Amino acid sequence: MDEAQTPELIKDFGSKFDLHPVVPEGARYSFAASELAREEGMRAFIECYRPMIKGLDDKVAASYFAGSFGNVALAVQYAISVYSAMPEVSLSSLSVHLIPAEGYWRVAFSLDESNFSPAPTDPELRICWRNGRLTQFYQETAAPLLSVLSKVSGLGLSEIWGQLPTKFNYYIEMLADGNNSVFMQTVQADYKYLTDEMPAAVFQLARNPFHVKVRKVEALADPASTVQMRNRCCLYYRTEGGSYCYTCPRLTEEERAKRRAEYRNSTASAQA
C-alpha cells in the first residue's frame, strides 16, 4: 500500500467500520480488549453493557457484542482486499467503547497504533501473506476474545461466531455492485480463503463458522426484491419489548408471510 493511501484507509475504517485511530468522540465507557480476553474483564463489560441494550440475560449482550466485533473483522478483510494492507489489530492494541446515540448505545473500537503492513506485490507471495495474516488475526485476537465471551455469557461459541457471516456476505454483495471484475476476483478469492479454506480449529470450533449458505427471502416492503436472512438469531427477542426480526432464522415462513401482509396492509392504509 502506498503511504499516501494510509489516511484514506484510516478514514474508511472510521466511517465504514467504526474503528478509529483514537478514542471516538462521545465515548462514555472504554475497555481494553486485552482485559476483555480475561473472564473478570469480560464479566465487567457484560454487566455494564446488558442494561444499556435492555437485555434480559447475558446471552443477549454476548450476541450484540459479537455482531459489533464483526466490524473489526470486516475491517481487516476490507483492508486486505481493497488496500492490500494488514492493520496491526491485536488484543494489546484494540479498545472497545460504549457511546450513547439516539435511543441506543453504539459499540465502537479504536486502535492504539494505525500501522499497516503492505502485501507483497508478487501474486503467489501475496496469497501466503494473506493466509498467514488472516489466520493470525482470528487465532490470536478474535478467537481468544469470543471464546471468553462465550464462557462468561453462556451463549454457545458457534452462536457467537454465527453473528459475523451475515454482515460479511452483505458487505461483499455491496462491494460487487458497480466494481470491476478484476477487483472482485481479488475480493472473492480473499473471502474464499476465510470461508472455505481456513481450518475450523482457528475458531476453536469443529466447523468453520463462515462456511454458510446465503439464504434470501422476499423483502418486507417490495415483493420484487429479496433480502438476506440472518445466519443466526441476534436474540433481539430477549430484550425488553423485543421480538423476532423479519430476517430471523427462528421465524417460520408462515410467520414471515404474515408479517409481510400486515406491513403492506398498514402501509397501504397510511397512504390511502
PEZIZI-V878387 format. One line per field, one symbol per residue. ss: DSSP state (H for helix, E for strand, - for the rest). burial: 1 if it has 9 or more other ideal C-beta (glycine too) atoms within 8 Angstrom, else 0. A space follows every 10 residues. Layout:
ss: ???
burial: ???
//
This chain:
ss: --HHHHHHHH HHHHHHH-EE ------EEEE EEHHHH--HH HHHHHHHHHH HH--E--HHH HHHHHHHHHH HHHHHHHHHH HHH-EEE--- ---EEEEEEE ----EEEEEE E----EEE-- --HHHHHHHH HHHHHHHHHH HHHHHHHHHH HHH---HHHH H---HHHHHH HHHHHH---- HHHHHHHHHH HHHHHHH--H HHH------- -----EEE-- -----EEE-- -----HHHE- ---------- --HHHHHHHH HHHHHHHHHH H-
burial: 1000110011 0111001111 0001001001 1110111100 1111110111 0111100111 1111111111 1111111111 1111111110 1011111110 0000111111 1000010010 0000110011 1011111111 1111111111 0110101111 1111111111 1110100000 0001011101 1111100101 0110100111 0100001111 0000001111 1111111110 0001111100 1000110011 0011001000 00
//
